[in-house]
Amino acid sequence: MAAPTTQSAPQQGAQTGAPGRGPGGGNHRGGGRRPDRRPQQEPEEKQFDERTLHIDRVARVVKGGRRFRFRALVVVGDRKNRVGIGIAKGADVTAAVTKATDVAKKNFITVSLYKGTLPHDSTAKVGGANILIKPASAGTGLIAGGVVRTILEVAGVKNVLSKSLGSTNKANTAYATIEALRILVPAKNWVTSVEKPAKAVKADKAEKPAAEKAEKKAEKPAKAAKEGEK
């Protein structure tokens, strides 16, 4: 009798990957990572510092009922000497913040700084809010709270003293703070004395000796007359 034929065992290590995969068991044919994989891009640094100061829900009464929207108060600055605020409404919070940010960027002001602080005291009043800001020595920090502190941080002021003397309404307080920063006068524009031209100074010096001589001549006859009377 002929010997029965035996089926050969499957060869070890032919293909160890799952069906449809390459020998390396990768996610695609050929195994391994794709050579054309793009590197992850790092997020770009923002040019401005954007802070949301307040978000409020407002309602408008119409014939069918009330329609609710959101109002956002945003401050934007570059932490150097530029800052601006904006208020806008939107159907949702994201839309309101985006619109307010655009408004703030269109209303930038340049703050006059002097050695990391303010050049002089400043006071501004908007509505019921009355804000007082004063310069401070190095190392003092920001002695302020709430809206005023955030605006000063974004503007790049490092040392300052402040006081809110009126209403606590955040919108009016923000506008009053911006107005107080806007009316600051740079130190180089201060007028401490009126300087005379060089020609005027020389003329004054030449006139003084002549005037003194004339006074002395006038005093001599008066003294002689007094002595004669005696």
Secondary structure, DSSP 8 states (H G I E B T S, - for coil): -----------TTS--S-TTS-TT--SSTT-S--TT----------SSEEEEEEEEEEEEEETTEEEEEEEEEEEEE-SSSEEEEEEEEESSHHHHHHHHHHHHHHT-EE---BTTB-SS-EEEEETTEEEEEEE--TT--EE--THHHHHHHHHT--SEEEEE-S---HHHHHHHHHHHHHT---GGG---S----HHHHHHHHHHHHHHHHHHHHHHHHHHHHHHHH-
